[in-house]
């Protein structure tokens, strides 16, 4: 009898404790939701997209709760869904500010955003050359000090360390909350914040359009395009999108670890892991465009990249929410040179594969073959001259998004024509007329003394006996190549075919020609 009483008491104690634990967990959940009444992708000091588009704000509260938003002395209302999510559009607002936005839920939660500006919002993504920070560029001290002159540029950096097999509604890690641009926020720790390519793009764009600019840096060094692509994008390129069991277990453990605020060490190079964790939480935000610097980790698979890269762009555009234009501007960097031990085709073909994205509307390319840095202390794959690519990205945006009548591309070859066969063969290179600008010019650039000549690419004529180095002369709006090819026949022409090409052809606007090869080694 006494034993039955003890067992009964133990059972009662366990029931009570379980109920207490349940109440605790419910209370904890409520507190967690309260912290994210407004999505953590938003924040004080941010930039929201200006008119003619409407900015969307969103967040999470208790299910079916009424949400009241006060903005510019007016009130707007929304009702949370059965899962607690809510969203609403603010009226289209002209550039400027600052504004205060207050959100109140009928459950009692309140959160306020202050010092909010309206302007143009851009996402900057990719791998390590997008992650590369202002603190490590050439002339970093002056560039960081100069950031004090740009308080209308606002910065946000998504944290690394989070991967997800399923789409996330909130960021699990944030490196830099929305911040006013200045020496401390632009010149943060190396490889943390702020992205140099993103900053120089935004700074140069601001100098031209003179409206507040919001820059969101979401990148991870050493990553492949698949990690940033959704399931829908990858299946278009016949890519497996199923994680193997071992990787799936690592991702699950990483998710559990992250909830405990412990360090996560998981290889993100698996399909859609970074799309889910570092891009999806941004999708409700109205943006105006994106910049991209990635491709080194996909070198060696040009055919796949020529499919996957434009597929990713189209998918981002299709899935981005708010009132983001469905053809929002997308501007990418064609890869800069780096030294590798291997065939010159490795880097050359991935650069050509990148150009497959140019078939899409409002996609611009910043050529960077003249931005090599063979003595970079951060490994020569990471050139320090990010001012160049930032500026060229801004030119593309100014032309394609803002419709400014400016030259934004260097000479772009479209075809070749055989003028005469051997032994002294002559070949004419034809360029897209709009890419010529004020005219073609040569620069006397040379192969770096730290490189071997075979690493540097020049002008070449393709023959039935192989490729022959050629001399090049400008003739009007074309380039004439000449080479001794003996009794062989001309079958092609190319420029900059090397891991570390030497850029010699520019237009008078000082924009370099993109490398090319005829016939193209990459079909798309």
Helices and strands as residue ranges (DSSP letters): H 2-35, E 47-49, E 56-60, E 66-71, E 74-79, E 85-89, E 96-105, E 110-126, H 128-131, G 134-136, H 140-146, G 147-149, E 153-158, E 174-180, H 183-186, H 196-209, E 212-219, G 225-228, H 231-235, H 245-259, H 273-274, I 275-279, G 280-282, E 289-293, G 296-298, H 302-319, E 329-333, H 345-354, G 355-359, E 363-366, H 386-400, E 413-420, E 424-431, G 433-435, E 440-442, G 453-455, E 459-463, E 466-469, E 471-475, E 478-484, E 490-495, E 505-507, E 516-518
